[in-house]
Amino acid sequence: MKNQLRGLRAGKAWSQSDLAEALGVSRQTINAIETEKYDPSLPLAFAIAKLFKQPIEQIFEAPGRK
């Protein structure tokens, strides 16, 4: 799933580890989401959206949508 996570994280000057700690997941999970190798669970996606104060639809793009 395409996402804006890397850009949002960089905008806060956070490392993958910083973001992982804030969300209660591993750095590897953040890396996998950013490289589109893993789609986050709905609770994690909502937690990401809440942390960045963005609508979930602005962070994650469903396959086939532009």
N, CA, C and O atoms as a Tripos MOL2 file, in Angstrom:
@<TRIPOS>MOLECULE
protein
  264   263    66     0     0
PROTEIN
NO_CHARGES

@<TRIPOS>ATOM
      1 N           0.8370   -1.1690    0.0000 N.3       1 MET1
      2 CA          0.0000    0.0000    0.0000 C.3       1 MET1
      3 C           0.8880    1.2400    0.0000 C.2       1 MET1
      4 O           1.7710    1.3810    0.8460 O.2       1 MET1
      5 N           0.6530    2.1190   -0.9340 N.am      2 LYS2
      6 CA          1.4310    3.3560   -0.9870 C.3       2 LYS2
      7 C           1.1040    4.2010    0.2320 C.2       2 LYS2
      8 O          -0.0290    4.2150    0.7140 O.2       2 LYS2
      9 N           2.1240    4.9080    0.7230 N.am      3 ASN3
     10 CA          1.8990    5.7390    1.8990 C.3       3 ASN3
     11 C           2.8770    6.9040    1.9400 C.2       3 ASN3
     12 O           3.8670    6.9420    1.2100 O.2       3 ASN3
     13 N           2.5720    7.8430    2.8070 N.am      4 GLN4
     14 CA          3.3720    9.0650    2.9740 C.3       4 GLN4
     15 C           4.1760    9.0420    4.2690 C.2       4 GLN4
     16 O           4.6570   10.0810    4.7190 O.2       4 GLN4
     17 N           4.3220    7.8760    4.8610 N.am      5 LEU5
     18 CA          4.9160    7.7870    6.1870 C.3       5 LEU5
     19 C           6.3440    8.3280    6.2420 C.2       5 LEU5
     20 O           6.6840    9.0670    7.1660 O.2       5 LEU5
     21 N           7.1690    7.9790    5.2870 N.am      6 ARG6
     22 CA          8.5670    8.4280    5.3000 C.3       6 ARG6
     23 C           8.6480    9.9540    5.2920 C.2       6 ARG6
     24 O           9.4190   10.5430    6.0500 O.2       6 ARG6
     25 N           7.8590   10.5840    4.4430 N.am      7 GLY7
     26 CA          7.8650   12.0450    4.3680 C.3       7 GLY7
     27 C           7.3480   12.7000    5.6380 C.2       7 GLY7
     28 O           7.9000   13.6980    6.1020 O.2       7 GLY7
     29 N           6.2920   12.1360    6.1940 N.am      8 LEU8
     30 CA          5.7560   12.6820    7.4450 C.3       8 LEU8
     31 C           6.7710   12.5430    8.5760 C.2       8 LEU8
     32 O           6.9590   13.4630    9.3720 O.2       8 LEU8
     33 N           7.4130   11.4000    8.6350 N.am      9 ARG9
     34 CA          8.4260   11.1600    9.6740 C.3       9 ARG9
     35 C           9.5980   12.1190    9.5030 C.2       9 ARG9
     36 O          10.0810   12.6900   10.4810 O.2       9 ARG9
     37 N          10.0560   12.2980    8.2730 N.am     10 ALA10
     38 CA         11.1720   13.1970    7.9980 C.3      10 ALA10
     39 C          10.8110   14.6440    8.3500 C.2      10 ALA10
     40 O          11.6560   15.4060    8.8190 O.2      10 ALA10
     41 N           9.5540   15.0080    8.1200 N.am     11 GLY11
     42 CA          9.1070   16.3490    8.4450 C.3      11 GLY11
     43 C           9.1950   16.6670    9.9310 C.2      11 GLY11
     44 O           9.2940   17.8330   10.3130 O.2      11 GLY11
     45 N           9.1600   15.6560   10.7540 N.am     12 LYS12
     46 CA          9.2960   15.8210   12.2120 C.3      12 LYS12
     47 C          10.7340   15.5710   12.6680 C.2      12 LYS12
     48 O          11.0340   15.6830   13.8570 O.2      12 LYS12
     49 N          11.6210   15.2350   11.7330 N.am     13 ALA13
     50 CA         13.0200   14.9070   12.0350 C.3      13 ALA13
     51 C          13.1210   13.7210   12.9910 C.2      13 ALA13
     52 O          13.9960   13.6770   13.8550 O.2      13 ALA13
     53 N          12.2100   12.7600   12.8220 N.am     14 TRP14
     54 CA         12.2070   11.5470   13.6330 C.3      14 TRP14
     55 C          12.9140   10.4300   12.8880 C.2      14 TRP14
     56 O          12.8010   10.3170   11.6670 O.2      14 TRP14
     57 N          13.6330    9.6140   13.6180 N.am     15 SER15
     58 CA         14.1990    8.3960   13.0340 C.3      15 SER15
     59 C          13.1000    7.3330   13.0030 C.2      15 SER15
     60 O          12.0420    7.4940   13.6120 O.2      15 SER15
     61 N          13.3700    6.2540   12.2880 N.am     16 GLN16
     62 CA         12.4230    5.1390   12.3080 C.3      16 GLN16
     63 C          12.2470    4.6270   13.7290 C.2      16 GLN16
     64 O          11.1430    4.2480   14.1200 O.2      16 GLN16
     65 N          13.3180    4.6130   14.4980 N.am     17 SER17
     66 CA         13.2460    4.1550   15.8920 C.3      17 SER17
     67 C          12.3820    5.0800   16.7380 C.2      17 SER17
     68 O          11.6210    4.6150   17.5870 O.2      17 SER17
     69 N          12.4940    6.3980   16.5110 N.am     18 ASP18
     70 CA         11.6650    7.3530   17.2530 C.3      18 ASP18
     71 C          10.1860    7.0900   16.9860 C.2      18 ASP18
     72 O           9.3760    7.0470   17.9120 O.2      18 ASP18
     73 N           9.8450    6.9160   15.7170 N.am     19 LEU19
     74 CA          8.4550    6.6790   15.3490 C.3      19 LEU19
     75 C           7.9740    5.3410   15.9000 C.2      19 LEU19
     76 O           6.8630    5.2390   16.4190 O.2      19 LEU19
     77 N           8.8010    4.3390   15.7870 N.am     20 ALA20
     78 CA          8.4370    3.0150   16.2980 C.3      20 ALA20
     79 C           8.1420    3.0770   17.7960 C.2      20 ALA20
     80 O           7.1680    2.4890   18.2660 O.2      20 ALA20
     81 N           8.9730    3.7800   18.5290 N.am     21 GLU21
     82 CA          8.7690    3.9010   19.9750 C.3      21 GLU21
     83 C           7.4550    4.6260   20.2900 C.2      21 GLU21
     84 O           6.7230    4.2290   21.1960 O.2      21 GLU21
     85 N           7.1670    5.6800   19.5410 N.am     22 ALA22
     86 CA          5.9320    6.4390   19.7660 C.3      22 ALA22
     87 C           4.6870    5.5890   19.5010 C.2      22 ALA22
     88 O           3.6400    5.7930   20.1160 O.2      22 ALA22
     89 N           4.8170    4.6330   18.5770 N.am     23 LEU23
     90 CA          3.6820    3.7980   18.1950 C.3      23 LEU23
     91 C           3.6600    2.4380   18.9000 C.2      23 LEU23
     92 O           2.6770    1.7020   18.8060 O.2      23 LEU23
     93 N           4.7240    2.1150   19.5920 N.am     24 GLY24
     94 CA          4.7820    0.8300   20.2890 C.3      24 GLY24
     95 C           4.9970   -0.3590   19.3670 C.2      24 GLY24
     96 O           4.4940   -1.4540   19.6200 O.2      24 GLY24
     97 N           5.7540   -0.1340   18.2880 N.am     25 VAL25
     98 CA          6.0820   -1.2080   17.3440 C.3      25 VAL25
     99 C           7.5940   -1.2310   17.1420 C.2      25 VAL25
    100 O           8.3040   -0.3820   17.6820 O.2      25 VAL25
    101 N           8.0860   -2.1860   16.3750 N.am     26 SER26
    102 CA          9.5230   -2.2680   16.1260 C.3      26 SER26
    103 C           9.9410   -1.3400   14.9810 C.2      26 SER26
    104 O           9.1270   -0.9450   14.1460 O.2      26 SER26
    105 N          11.2220   -1.0080   14.9690 N.am     27 ARG27
    106 CA         11.7590   -0.2090   13.8690 C.3      27 ARG27
    107 C          11.5960   -0.9450   12.5450 C.2      27 ARG27
    108 O          11.3710   -0.3260   11.5050 O.2      27 ARG27
    109 N          11.7110   -2.2700   12.5920 N.am     28 GLN28
    110 CA         11.5500   -3.0720   11.3860 C.3      28 GLN28
    111 C          10.1350   -2.9360   10.8220 C.2      28 GLN28
    112 O           9.9500   -2.9490    9.6050 O.2      28 GLN28
    113 N           9.1430   -2.8060   11.6920 N.am     29 THR29
    114 CA          7.7630   -2.6080   11.2410 C.3      29 THR29
    115 C           7.6480   -1.2860   10.4910 C.2      29 THR29
    116 O           7.0320   -1.2280    9.4270 O.2      29 THR29
    117 N           8.2310   -0.2380   11.0320 N.am     30 ILE30
    118 CA          8.1900    1.0760   10.3710 C.3      30 ILE30
    119 C           8.8870    0.9950    9.0200 C.2      30 ILE30
    120 O           8.3800    1.5120    8.0240 O.2      30 ILE30
    121 N          10.0440    0.3480    8.9830 N.am     31 ASN31
    122 CA         10.7670    0.1930    7.7220 C.3      31 ASN31
    123 C           9.9300   -0.5620    6.7000 C.2      31 ASN31
    124 O           9.8720   -0.1660    5.5350 O.2      31 ASN31
    125 N           9.2890   -1.6290    7.1140 N.am     32 ALA32
    126 CA          8.4840   -2.4330    6.1940 C.3      32 ALA32
    127 C           7.2830   -1.6470    5.6680 C.2      32 ALA32
    128 O           6.9170   -1.7900    4.5010 O.2      32 ALA32
    129 N           6.6710   -0.8240    6.5100 N.am     33 ILE33
    130 CA          5.5550    0.0030    6.0470 C.3      33 ILE33
    131 C           6.0620    1.0340    5.0460 C.2      33 ILE33
    132 O           5.4620    1.2150    3.9870 O.2      33 ILE33
    133 N           7.1510    1.7040    5.3680 N.am     34 GLU34
    134 CA          7.6980    2.7410    4.4840 C.3      34 GLU34
    135 C           8.1150    2.1880    3.1270 C.2      34 GLU34
    136 O           7.9770    2.8690    2.1110 O.2      34 GLU34
    137 N           8.6170    0.9730    3.1050 N.am     35 THR35
    138 CA          9.0610    0.3740    1.8420 C.3      35 THR35
    139 C           7.9540   -0.4310    1.1620 C.2      35 THR35
    140 O           8.1920   -1.1420    0.1860 O.2      35 THR35
    141 N           6.7410   -0.3020    1.7010 N.am     36 GLU36
    142 CA          5.5370   -0.9260    1.1370 C.3      36 GLU36
    143 C           5.6140   -2.4510    1.0840 C.2      36 GLU36
    144 O           5.0270   -3.0830    0.2060 O.2      36 GLU36
    145 N           6.3480   -3.0310    2.0380 N.am     37 LYS37
    146 CA          6.4340   -4.4850    2.1390 C.3      37 LYS37
    147 C           5.4410   -5.0360    3.1540 C.2      37 LYS37
    148 O           5.2540   -6.2480    3.2610 O.2      37 LYS37
    149 N           4.8040   -4.1280    3.8990 N.am     38 TYR38
    150 CA          3.8690   -4.5280    4.9470 C.3      38 TYR38
    151 C           2.7730   -3.4800    5.0410 C.2      38 TYR38
    152 O           3.0510   -2.2820    5.0920 O.2      38 TYR38
    153 N           1.5330   -3.9350    5.0630 N.am     39 ASP39
    154 CA          0.4040   -3.0410    5.2740 C.3      39 ASP39
    155 C           0.0570   -3.0660    6.7620 C.2      39 ASP39
    156 O          -0.1360   -4.1360    7.3390 O.2      39 ASP39
    157 N          -0.0210   -1.8940    7.3780 N.am     40 PRO40
    158 CA         -0.3160   -1.8730    8.8110 C.3      40 PRO40
    159 C          -1.7330   -2.3420    9.1040 C.2      40 PRO40
    160 O          -2.6230   -2.2390    8.2590 O.2      40 PRO40
    161 N          -1.9270   -2.8520   10.3000 N.am     41 SER41
    162 CA         -3.2740   -3.1960   10.7470 C.3      41 SER41
    163 C          -4.0820   -1.9030   10.8370 C.2      41 SER41
    164 O          -3.5180   -0.8100   10.8790 O.2      41 SER41
    165 N          -5.3900   -2.0390   10.8640 N.am     42 LEU42
    166 CA         -6.2270   -0.8370   11.0010 C.3      42 LEU42
    167 C          -5.9270   -0.0770   12.2880 C.2      42 LEU42
    168 O          -5.8060    1.1470   12.2430 O.2      42 LEU42
    169 N          -5.8000   -0.7480   13.4340 N.am     43 PRO43
    170 CA         -5.4660    0.0180   14.6390 C.3      43 PRO43
    171 C          -4.1430    0.7780   14.5180 C.2      43 PRO43
    172 O          -4.0370    1.9110   14.9860 O.2      43 PRO43
    173 N          -3.1460    0.1680   13.9010 N.am     44 LEU44
    174 CA         -1.8610    0.8460   13.7220 C.3      44 LEU44
    175 C          -1.9950    1.9980   12.7420 C.2      44 LEU44
    176 O          -1.4370    3.0700   12.9750 O.2      44 LEU44
    177 N          -2.7200    1.8010   11.6520 N.am     45 ALA45
    178 CA         -2.9270    2.8780   10.6840 C.3      45 ALA45
    179 C          -3.6260    4.0660   11.3340 C.2      45 ALA45
    180 O          -3.2550    5.2140   11.0910 O.2      45 ALA45
    181 N          -4.6350    3.7980   12.1600 N.am     46 PHE46
    182 CA         -5.3280    4.8820   12.8580 C.3      46 PHE46
    183 C          -4.4090    5.5650   13.8730 C.2      46 PHE46
    184 O          -4.4860    6.7810   14.0500 O.2      46 PHE46
    185 N          -3.5460    4.8020   14.5360 N.am     47 ALA47
    186 CA         -2.5940    5.3840   15.4850 C.3      47 ALA47
    187 C          -1.6110    6.3000   14.7620 C.2      47 ALA47
    188 O          -1.2620    7.3640   15.2740 O.2      47 ALA47
    189 N          -1.1690    5.8940   13.5840 N.am     48 ILE48
    190 CA         -0.2660    6.7210   12.7730 C.3      48 ILE48
    191 C          -0.9700    8.0160   12.3860 C.2      48 ILE48
    192 O          -0.4030    9.1010   12.5210 O.2      48 ILE48
    193 N          -2.1960    7.9020   11.9060 N.am     49 ALA49
    194 CA         -2.9580    9.0840   11.5000 C.3      49 ALA49
    195 C          -3.1480   10.0340   12.6780 C.2      49 ALA49
    196 O          -3.0170   11.2480   12.5200 O.2      49 ALA49
    197 N          -3.4550    9.4940   13.8540 N.am     50 LYS50
    198 CA         -3.6570   10.3220   15.0430 C.3      50 LYS50
    199 C          -2.3550   11.0160   15.4440 C.2      50 LYS50
    200 O          -2.3570   12.2010   15.7780 O.2      50 LYS50
    201 N          -1.2500   10.2810   15.4100 N.am     51 LEU51
    202 CA          0.0390   10.8410   15.7910 C.3      51 LEU51
    203 C           0.4210   12.0190   14.8940 C.2      51 LEU51
    204 O           0.9420   13.0270   15.3730 O.2      51 LEU51
    205 N           0.1640   11.8890   13.6000 N.am     52 PHE52
    206 CA          0.5250   12.9500   12.6530 C.3      52 PHE52
    207 C          -0.6100   13.9520   12.4170 C.2      52 PHE52
    208 O          -0.4620   14.8930   11.6370 O.2      52 PHE52
    209 N          -1.7510   13.7390   13.1010 N.am     53 LYS53
    210 CA         -2.9020   14.6360   12.9670 C.3      53 LYS53
    211 C          -3.2990   14.8330   11.5070 C.2      53 LYS53
    212 O          -3.5190   15.9520   11.0430 O.2      53 LYS53
    213 N          -3.3830   13.7010   10.7960 N.am     54 GLN54
    214 CA         -3.7470   13.6890    9.3810 C.3      54 GLN54
    215 C          -4.8820   12.6950    9.1770 C.2      54 GLN54
    216 O          -4.9620   11.7030    9.9020 O.2      54 GLN54
    217 N          -5.7550   12.9350    8.2150 N.am     55 PRO55
    218 CA         -6.7460   11.9060    7.8760 C.3      55 PRO55
    219 C          -6.0240   10.6660    7.3580 C.2      55 PRO55
    220 O          -5.0330   10.7690    6.6350 O.2      55 PRO55
    221 N          -6.5170    9.5280    7.7250 N.am     56 ILE56
    222 CA         -5.8760    8.2710    7.3220 C.3      56 ILE56
    223 C          -5.7480    8.1760    5.7990 C.2      56 ILE56
    224 O          -4.7810    7.6120    5.2850 O.2      56 ILE56
    225 N          -6.7310    8.7330    5.0810 N.am     57 GLU57
    226 CA         -6.7240    8.6740    3.6190 C.3      57 GLU57
    227 C          -5.5870    9.4910    3.0130 C.2      57 GLU57
    228 O          -5.1840    9.2340    1.8790 O.2      57 GLU57
    229 N          -5.0620   10.4740    3.7550 N.am     58 GLN58
    230 CA         -3.9440   11.2720    3.2490 C.3      58 GLN58
    231 C          -2.6120   10.5720    3.4540 C.2      58 GLN58
    232 O          -1.6280   10.8950    2.7890 O.2      58 GLN58
    233 N          -2.5780    9.6270    4.3600 N.am     59 ILE59
    234 CA         -1.3240    8.9190    4.6490 C.3      59 ILE59
    235 C          -1.2250    7.6370    3.8370 C.2      59 ILE59
    236 O          -0.1560    7.2990    3.3270 O.2      59 ILE59
    237 N          -2.3330    6.9290    3.7170 N.am     60 PHE60
    238 CA         -2.3410    5.6310    3.0380 C.3      60 PHE60
    239 C          -3.2400    5.6780    1.8110 C.2      60 PHE60
    240 O          -4.3420    6.2250    1.8490 O.2      60 PHE60
    241 N          -2.7520    5.0960    0.7280 N.am     61 GLU61
    242 CA         -3.5060    5.0270   -0.5230 C.3      61 GLU61
    243 C          -3.7810    3.5690   -0.8600 C.2      61 GLU61
    244 O          -2.8620    2.7640   -1.0090 O.2      61 GLU61
    245 N          -5.0490    3.2520   -0.9760 N.am     62 ALA62
    246 CA         -5.4200    1.8690   -1.3100 C.3      62 ALA62
    247 C          -4.9450    1.5200   -2.7090 C.2      62 ALA62
    248 O          -4.8960    2.3960   -3.5720 O.2      62 ALA62
    249 N          -4.5920    0.2600   -2.9570 N.am     63 PRO63
    250 CA         -4.1650   -0.1560   -4.2970 C.3      63 PRO63
    251 C          -5.2450    0.1560   -5.3260 C.2      63 PRO63
    252 O          -6.4370   -0.0410   -5.0880 O.2      63 PRO63
    253 N          -4.7970    0.6460   -6.4640 N.am     64 GLY64
    254 CA         -5.7400    0.9360   -7.5520 C.3      64 GLY64
    255 C          -6.3570    2.3130   -7.4850 C.2      64 GLY64
    256 O          -7.0970    2.6990   -8.3900 O.2      64 GLY64
    257 N          -6.0700    3.0710   -6.4280 N.am     65 ARG65
    258 CA         -6.6120    4.4370   -6.2930 C.3      65 ARG65
    259 C          -5.5220    5.4300   -6.5700 C.2      65 ARG65
    260 O          -4.3520    5.1670   -6.2890 O.2      65 ARG65
    261 N          -5.8860    6.5740   -7.1200 N.am     66 LYS66
    262 CA         -4.8960    7.6050   -7.4180 C.3      66 LYS66
    263 C          -5.2660    8.9020   -6.7850 C.2      66 LYS66
    264 O          -4.5430    9.8880   -6.9310 O.2      66 LYS66
@<TRIPOS>BOND
     1     1     2 1
     2     2     3 1
     3     3     4 2
     4     3     5 am
     5     5     6 1
     6     6     7 1
     7     7     8 2
     8     7     9 am
     9     9    10 1
    10    10    11 1
    11    11    12 2
    12    11    13 am
    13    13    14 1
    14    14    15 1
    15    15    16 2
    16    15    17 am
    17    17    18 1
    18    18    19 1
    19    19    20 2
    20    19    21 am
    21    21    22 1
    22    22    23 1
    23    23    24 2
    24    23    25 am
    25    25    26 1
    26    26    27 1
    27    27    28 2
    28    27    29 am
    29    29    30 1
    30    30    31 1
    31    31    32 2
    32    31    33 am
    33    33    34 1
    34    34    35 1
    35    35    36 2
    36    35    37 am
    37    37    38 1
    38    38    39 1
    39    39    40 2
    40    39    41 am
    41    41    42 1
    42    42    43 1
    43    43    44 2
    44    43    45 am
    45    45    46 1
    46    46    47 1
    47    47    48 2
    48    47    49 am
    49    49    50 1
    50    50    51 1
    51    51    52 2
    52    51    53 am
    53    53    54 1
    54    54    55 1
    55    55    56 2
    56    55    57 am
    57    57    58 1
    58    58    59 1
    59    59    60 2
    60    59    61 am
    61    61    62 1
    62    62    63 1
    63    63    64 2
    64    63    65 am
    65    65    66 1
    66    66    67 1
    67    67    68 2
    68    67    69 am
    69    69    70 1
    70    70    71 1
    71    71    72 2
    72    71    73 am
    73    73    74 1
    74    74    75 1
    75    75    76 2
    76    75    77 am
    77    77    78 1
    78    78    79 1
    79    79    80 2
    80    79    81 am
    81    81    82 1
    82    82    83 1
    83    83    84 2
    84    83    85 am
    85    85    86 1
    86    86    87 1
    87    87    88 2
    88    87    89 am
    89    89    90 1
    90    90    91 1
    91    91    92 2
    92    91    93 am
    93    93    94 1
    94    94    95 1
    95    95    96 2
    96    95    97 am
    97    97    98 1
    98    98    99 1
    99    99   100 2
   100    99   101 am
   101   101   102 1
   102   102   103 1
   103   103   104 2
   104   103   105 am
   105   105   106 1
   106   106   107 1
   107   107   108 2
   108   107   109 am
   109   109   110 1
   110   110   111 1
   111   111   112 2
   112   111   113 am
   113   113   114 1
   114   114   115 1
   115   115   116 2
   116   115   117 am
   117   117   118 1
   118   118   119 1
   119   119   120 2
   120   119   121 am
   121   121   122 1
   122   122   123 1
   123   123   124 2
   124   123   125 am
   125   125   126 1
   126   126   127 1
   127   127   128 2
   128   127   129 am
   129   129   130 1
   130   130   131 1
   131   131   132 2
   132   131   133 am
   133   133   134 1
   134   134   135 1
   135   135   136 2
   136   135   137 am
   137   137   138 1
   138   138   139 1
   139   139   140 2
   140   139   141 am
   141   141   142 1
   142   142   143 1
   143   143   144 2
   144   143   145 am
   145   145   146 1
   146   146   147 1
   147   147   148 2
   148   147   149 am
   149   149   150 1
   150   150   151 1
   151   151   152 2
   152   151   153 am
   153   153   154 1
   154   154   155 1
   155   155   156 2
   156   155   157 am
   157   157   158 1
   158   158   159 1
   159   159   160 2
   160   159   161 am
   161   161   162 1
   162   162   163 1
   163   163   164 2
   164   163   165 am
   165   165   166 1
   166   166   167 1
   167   167   168 2
   168   167   169 am
   169   169   170 1
   170   170   171 1
   171   171   172 2
   172   171   173 am
   173   173   174 1
   174   174   175 1
   175   175   176 2
   176   175   177 am
   177   177   178 1
   178   178   179 1
   179   179   180 2
   180   179   181 am
   181   181   182 1
   182   182   183 1
   183   183   184 2
   184   183   185 am
   185   185   186 1
   186   186   187 1
   187   187   188 2
   188   187   189 am
   189   189   190 1
   190   190   191 1
   191   191   192 2
   192   191   193 am
   193   193   194 1
   194   194   195 1
   195   195   196 2
   196   195   197 am
   197   197   198 1
   198   198   199 1
   199   199   200 2
   200   199   201 am
   201   201   202 1
   202   202   203 1
   203   203   204 2
   204   203   205 am
   205   205   206 1
   206   206   207 1
   207   207   208 2
   208   207   209 am
   209   209   210 1
   210   210   211 1
   211   211   212 2
   212   211   213 am
   213   213   214 1
   214   214   215 1
   215   215   216 2
   216   215   217 am
   217   217   218 1
   218   218   219 1
   219   219   220 2
   220   219   221 am
   221   221   222 1
   222   222   223 1
   223   223   224 2
   224   223   225 am
   225   225   226 1
   226   226   227 1
   227   227   228 2
   228   227   229 am
   229   229   230 1
   230   230   231 1
   231   231   232 2
   232   231   233 am
   233   233   234 1
   234   234   235 1
   235   235   236 2
   236   235   237 am
   237   237   238 1
   238   238   239 1
   239   239   240 2
   240   239   241 am
   241   241   242 1
   242   242   243 1
   243   243   244 2
   244   243   245 am
   245   245   246 1
   246   246   247 1
   247   247   248 2
   248   247   249 am
   249   249   250 1
   250   250   251 1
   251   251   252 2
   252   251   253 am
   253   253   254 1
   254   254   255 1
   255   255   256 2
   256   255   257 am
   257   257   258 1
   258   258   259 1
   259   259   260 2
   260   259   261 am
   261   261   262 1
   262   262   263 1
   263   263   264 2
@<TRIPOS>SUBSTRUCTURE
     1 MET1         2 RESIDUE 1 A MET
     2 LYS2         6 RESIDUE 1 A LYS
     3 ASN3        10 RESIDUE 1 A ASN
     4 GLN4        14 RESIDUE 1 A GLN
     5 LEU5        18 RESIDUE 1 A LEU
     6 ARG6        22 RESIDUE 1 A ARG
     7 GLY7        26 RESIDUE 1 A GLY
     8 LEU8        30 RESIDUE 1 A LEU
     9 ARG9        34 RESIDUE 1 A ARG
    10 ALA10       38 RESIDUE 1 A ALA
    11 GLY11       42 RESIDUE 1 A GLY
    12 LYS12       46 RESIDUE 1 A LYS
    13 ALA13       50 RESIDUE 1 A ALA
    14 TRP14       54 RESIDUE 1 A TRP
    15 SER15       58 RESIDUE 1 A SER
    16 GLN16       62 RESIDUE 1 A GLN
    17 SER17       66 RESIDUE 1 A SER
    18 ASP18       70 RESIDUE 1 A ASP
    19 LEU19       74 RESIDUE 1 A LEU
    20 ALA20       78 RESIDUE 1 A ALA
    21 GLU21       82 RESIDUE 1 A GLU
    22 ALA22       86 RESIDUE 1 A ALA
    23 LEU23       90 RESIDUE 1 A LEU
    24 GLY24       94 RESIDUE 1 A GLY
    25 VAL25       98 RESIDUE 1 A VAL
    26 SER26      102 RESIDUE 1 A SER
    27 ARG27      106 RESIDUE 1 A ARG
    28 GLN28      110 RESIDUE 1 A GLN
    29 THR29      114 RESIDUE 1 A THR
    30 ILE30      118 RESIDUE 1 A ILE
    31 ASN31      122 RESIDUE 1 A ASN
    32 ALA32      126 RESIDUE 1 A ALA
    33 ILE33      130 RESIDUE 1 A ILE
    34 GLU34      134 RESIDUE 1 A GLU
    35 THR35      138 RESIDUE 1 A THR
    36 GLU36      142 RESIDUE 1 A GLU
    37 LYS37      146 RESIDUE 1 A LYS
    38 TYR38      150 RESIDUE 1 A TYR
    39 ASP39      154 RESIDUE 1 A ASP
    40 PRO40      158 RESIDUE 1 A PRO
    41 SER41      162 RESIDUE 1 A SER
    42 LEU42      166 RESIDUE 1 A LEU
    43 PRO43      170 RESIDUE 1 A PRO
    44 LEU44      174 RESIDUE 1 A LEU
    45 ALA45      178 RESIDUE 1 A ALA
    46 PHE46      182 RESIDUE 1 A PHE
    47 ALA47      186 RESIDUE 1 A ALA
    48 ILE48      190 RESIDUE 1 A ILE
    49 ALA49      194 RESIDUE 1 A ALA
    50 LYS50      198 RESIDUE 1 A LYS
    51 LEU51      202 RESIDUE 1 A LEU
    52 PHE52      206 RESIDUE 1 A PHE
    53 LYS53      210 RESIDUE 1 A LYS
    54 GLN54      214 RESIDUE 1 A GLN
    55 PRO55      218 RESIDUE 1 A PRO
    56 ILE56      222 RESIDUE 1 A ILE
    57 GLU57      226 RESIDUE 1 A GLU
    58 GLN58      230 RESIDUE 1 A GLN
    59 ILE59      234 RESIDUE 1 A ILE
    60 PHE60      238 RESIDUE 1 A PHE
    61 GLU61      242 RESIDUE 1 A GLU
    62 ALA62      246 RESIDUE 1 A ALA
    63 PRO63      250 RESIDUE 1 A PRO
    64 GLY64      254 RESIDUE 1 A GLY
    65 ARG65      258 RESIDUE 1 A ARG
    66 LYS66      262 RESIDUE 1 A LYS
